[in-house]
Amino acid sequence: MPSIQACLFDLDGVIVDTARFHYIAWREMARDLGFDLTQEENERLKGISRMESLEIVLSIGGVQLPEEEKIRRAAAKNARYLELCMQMTPDDALPGVRPFLDELKQQGIRSGLGSASKNARVILERINMLHYFDTIVDGNRITKGKPDPQVFLMGASDLQVAPQHCAVFEDAVAGIQSAKAAGMLAVGVGEASVLAEADIVIPGFEGFDLAQSENA
C-alpha cells in the first residue's frame, strides 16, 4: 500500500453522530404523510443526497407527490434537522476523532471532509472542528452523489494528493464504494458485516493508528 499523505472523512457517523437527527426529521415527515419509518428503513438513507433520500422515504410509504411539494418537504425536513443540530456541542464529536486528527496534523498528513451533507460547515462549527480540515467537499459543491467517486476525487485534487495516497474513512456502503471507485484506501468505521467491501474496518477511532491502515 502506498504511503498515506491525506485522509478524507465522511461527516455523519464518522466525525459526529447526526444520524439520529436525520431519523427524527424523516420520521416526523413520514408520519405527517400517514406512515411510519423504521430505523431499519432509515439505514437505506445513509450517505446519499437529500432528494434521493426523500424518494426512498416516499416509496416506502407508497406516496406520490408533485415536484414542488417534494422540494417543499425536503426543505422542511432540512430545517427540522438543522434545528436539532443546533443542540450539538463539542462533546458530540465521536470518541477518539479529535486525538486522531491531532495525530494526523503532527505527522503532516492533510485532512479533508467529503460529505453529501449541505450542512457540513454548520455542524463542524457547532462541534468546534472546522479548523481540522484543509478542505471541505460537501453537497453544495458536488454534482454526483456517492457511490460516484466525485466527492473524494475533488477532495484529493483540493489537497493536491494523488488518489492512491489517500485514505477514506466511511460508515456507509455507498461511501466505501465511492472510495474504492476513486482508487483510495477504504477504511470502514462501524460493523465489518455491513462494510465488507472496505479494505479494513475499525469500530471507531479510539486506539486506532494510521500505520494500521497502511499495513492493510
VEXDREN-2710 file (C-alpha; in Angstrom, 1 decimal):
% VEXDREN-2710
k/r/px/py/pz
1/MET/0.0/0.0/0.0
2/PRO/1.5/3.4/-1.0
3/SER/2.1/5.8/2.0
4/ILE/-0.8/7.9/3.0
5/GLN/-0.4/11.6/2.5
6/ALA/-4.1/12.7/3.0
7/CYS/-7.1/11.4/4.9
8/LEU/-10.7/12.1/3.7
9/PHE/-13.6/11.8/6.1
10/ASP/-17.3/11.4/5.8
11/LEU/-19.2/13.5/8.4
12/ASP/-22.3/11.7/9.6
13/GLY/-21.4/8.6/11.6
14/VAL/-17.6/9.2/11.3
15/ILE/-16.8/12.6/12.8
16/VAL/-20.1/13.1/14.6
17/ASP/-23.4/11.2/15.0
18/THR/-26.1/13.2/13.4
19/ALA/-27.8/10.1/12.1
20/ARG/-30.3/10.3/15.0
21/PHE/-31.3/13.8/13.9
22/HIS/-31.9/12.7/10.3
23/TYR/-34.0/9.9/11.5
24/ILE/-36.2/12.1/13.8
25/ALA/-36.7/14.6/10.9
26/TRP/-37.5/11.9/8.2
27/ARG/-39.8/10.0/10.6
28/GLU/-41.7/13.1/11.5
29/MET/-42.3/13.8/7.8
30/ALA/-43.3/10.2/7.2
31/ARG/-45.9/10.3/10.0
32/ASP/-47.2/13.6/8.7
33/LEU/-47.8/11.7/5.4
34/GLY/-49.6/8.9/7.1
35/PHE/-47.0/6.2/7.6
36/ASP/-44.1/5.3/9.9
37/LEU/-40.3/4.9/9.1
38/THR/-38.4/2.3/11.0
39/GLN/-34.8/2.5/12.0
40/GLU/-34.0/-0.3/9.6
41/GLU/-35.6/1.5/6.7
42/ASN/-33.7/4.6/7.7
43/GLU/-30.4/2.8/7.1
44/ARG/-31.2/2.9/3.4
45/LEU/-30.8/6.7/3.6
46/LYS/-27.2/6.8/4.8
47/GLY/-24.6/8.5/2.6
48/ILE/-27.0/9.7/-0.1
49/SER/-28.4/13.1/-1.0
50/ARG/-31.5/14.7/0.5
51/MET/-33.6/14.4/-2.7
52/GLU/-32.6/10.7/-3.2
53/SER/-33.5/10.1/0.5
54/LEU/-36.8/11.7/0.0
55/GLU/-37.6/9.5/-3.0
56/ILE/-36.8/6.4/-0.9
57/VAL/-39.0/7.6/2.0
58/LEU/-41.9/8.3/-0.3
59/SER/-41.5/4.9/-2.0
60/ILE/-41.5/3.2/1.5
61/GLY/-44.8/4.9/2.2
62/GLY/-46.2/4.4/-1.3
63/VAL/-46.8/8.1/-1.5
64/GLN/-46.6/10.2/-4.7
65/LEU/-46.1/13.9/-4.6
66/PRO/-45.8/16.6/-7.2
67/GLU/-42.3/18.0/-7.7
68/GLU/-43.0/21.3/-6.0
69/GLU/-44.3/19.5/-2.9
70/LYS/-41.2/17.3/-2.9
71/ILE/-39.0/20.3/-2.8
72/ARG/-41.0/21.9/-0.1
73/ARG/-41.0/18.7/2.0
74/ALA/-37.2/18.3/1.6
75/ALA/-36.6/21.9/2.7
76/ALA/-38.9/21.4/5.7
77/LYS/-37.1/18.2/6.7
78/ASN/-33.7/20.0/6.4
79/ALA/-35.0/22.9/8.6
80/ARG/-36.1/20.5/11.2
81/TYR/-32.8/18.6/11.0
82/LEU/-30.8/21.9/11.5
83/GLU/-33.0/22.8/14.4
84/LEU/-32.0/19.5/16.1
85/CYS/-28.3/20.1/15.1
86/MET/-28.3/23.4/16.9
87/GLN/-28.4/21.4/20.2
88/MET/-25.0/20.0/19.4
89/THR/-21.8/20.9/21.4
90/PRO/-18.1/20.0/21.0
91/ASP/-18.9/16.9/23.2
92/ASP/-20.9/15.4/20.3
93/ALA/-17.7/14.6/18.3
94/LEU/-17.4/10.8/18.2
95/PRO/-14.8/9.2/20.7
96/GLY/-11.2/9.3/19.5
97/VAL/-11.8/11.6/16.5
98/ARG/-10.0/14.7/17.9
99/PRO/-6.9/12.8/19.0
100/PHE/-6.7/11.0/15.6
101/LEU/-7.0/14.3/13.7
102/ASP/-4.4/15.9/16.0
103/GLU/-2.1/12.9/15.3
104/LEU/-2.5/13.5/11.5
105/LYS/-1.6/17.2/11.8
106/GLN/1.5/16.2/13.8
107/GLN/2.6/13.8/11.1
108/GLY/2.0/16.4/8.3
109/ILE/-0.9/14.4/6.8
110/ARG/-3.6/16.6/5.3
111/SER/-7.3/16.1/6.2
112/GLY/-10.4/16.8/4.1
113/LEU/-14.1/16.3/4.6
114/GLY/-16.2/14.5/1.9
115/SER/-19.9/14.5/2.6
116/ALA/-23.2/14.7/0.8
117/SER/-24.4/17.0/3.5
118/LYS/-25.1/20.6/2.6
119/ASN/-24.8/21.5/6.3
120/ALA/-21.3/20.2/6.9
121/ARG/-19.7/23.6/7.8
122/VAL/-22.6/24.4/10.2
123/ILE/-22.2/21.1/12.0
124/LEU/-18.4/21.4/12.2
125/GLU/-18.7/24.9/13.6
126/ARG/-21.2/23.6/16.3
127/ILE/-18.7/21.0/17.4
128/ASN/-15.7/23.3/17.0
129/MET/-13.9/21.2/14.5
130/LEU/-13.9/23.3/11.3
131/HIS/-10.2/24.1/11.8
132/TYR/-9.1/20.5/11.4
133/PHE/-10.0/20.3/7.7
134/ASP/-7.8/21.6/4.9
135/THR/-10.7/21.3/2.5
136/ILE/-14.5/20.6/2.7
137/VAL/-16.2/19.0/-0.2
138/ASP/-19.9/18.9/0.5
139/GLY/-23.4/18.8/-1.1
140/ASN/-23.0/22.4/-2.1
141/ARG/-20.1/21.5/-4.4
142/ILE/-20.7/18.1/-5.8
143/THR/-23.0/17.2/-8.7
144/LYS/-22.8/13.4/-8.3
145/GLY/-23.6/11.6/-5.1
146/LYS/-21.9/8.6/-3.6
147/PRO/-21.2/5.8/-4.8
148/ASP/-19.8/8.1/-7.5
149/PRO/-16.2/8.9/-6.6
150/GLN/-16.6/12.7/-7.4
151/VAL/-16.6/13.8/-3.8
152/PHE/-13.3/12.1/-2.8
153/LEU/-11.6/12.8/-6.1
154/MET/-12.4/16.5/-5.7
155/GLY/-11.0/16.4/-2.1
156/ALA/-7.8/14.8/-3.3
157/SER/-7.5/17.4/-6.0
158/ASP/-8.0/20.2/-3.5
159/LEU/-5.3/18.7/-1.3
160/GLN/-3.0/18.1/-4.3
161/VAL/-2.5/14.4/-3.3
162/ALA/-2.8/11.5/-5.8
163/PRO/-5.8/9.2/-5.1
164/GLN/-3.6/6.2/-4.3
165/HIS/-2.0/8.2/-1.4
166/CYS/-5.4/9.0/0.2
167/ALA/-7.3/7.0/2.8
168/VAL/-11.1/7.5/3.2
169/PHE/-13.0/6.9/6.4
170/GLU/-16.6/6.0/5.8
171/ASP/-19.5/4.4/7.7
172/ALA/-21.9/3.8/4.7
173/VAL/-21.7/1.2/2.0
174/ALA/-22.2/3.9/-0.7
175/GLY/-19.2/5.8/0.7
176/ILE/-17.0/2.7/0.7
177/GLN/-17.9/2.1/-2.9
178/SER/-17.2/5.7/-3.7
179/ALA/-13.7/5.5/-2.1
180/LYS/-12.9/2.3/-3.9
181/ALA/-14.0/3.8/-7.2
182/ALA/-11.7/6.7/-6.6
183/GLY/-8.8/4.3/-6.2
184/MET/-8.3/5.1/-2.5
185/LEU/-7.8/3.0/0.6
186/ALA/-11.3/2.5/2.1
187/VAL/-11.5/2.3/5.9
188/GLY/-14.9/1.3/7.2
189/VAL/-16.0/2.8/10.5
190/GLY/-18.6/0.5/12.0
191/GLU/-19.7/-3.1/11.5
192/ALA/-17.5/-5.4/9.5
193/SER/-20.5/-7.4/8.3
194/VAL/-22.1/-4.2/6.8
195/LEU/-18.9/-2.7/5.4
196/ALA/-17.5/-5.9/3.9
197/GLU/-16.3/-4.0/0.8
198/ALA/-13.8/-1.9/2.8
199/ASP/-10.1/-2.6/2.8
200/ILE/-10.2/-2.6/6.6
201/VAL/-12.9/-2.0/9.2
202/ILE/-12.5/-0.3/12.6
203/PRO/-15.2/0.0/15.3
204/GLY/-14.1/3.6/15.9
205/PHE/-11.1/5.9/16.2
206/GLU/-10.2/5.1/19.9
207/GLY/-6.8/3.4/19.9
208/PHE/-6.5/3.5/16.1
209/ASP/-3.2/4.4/14.4
210/LEU/-2.9/5.3/10.8
211/ALA/0.1/2.8/10.5
212/GLN/-2.5/0.0/10.9
213/SER/-4.3/1.1/7.7
214/GLU/-1.0/1.4/5.8
215/ASN/-0.4/-2.3/6.5
216/ALA/-3.8/-3.3/5.1
END
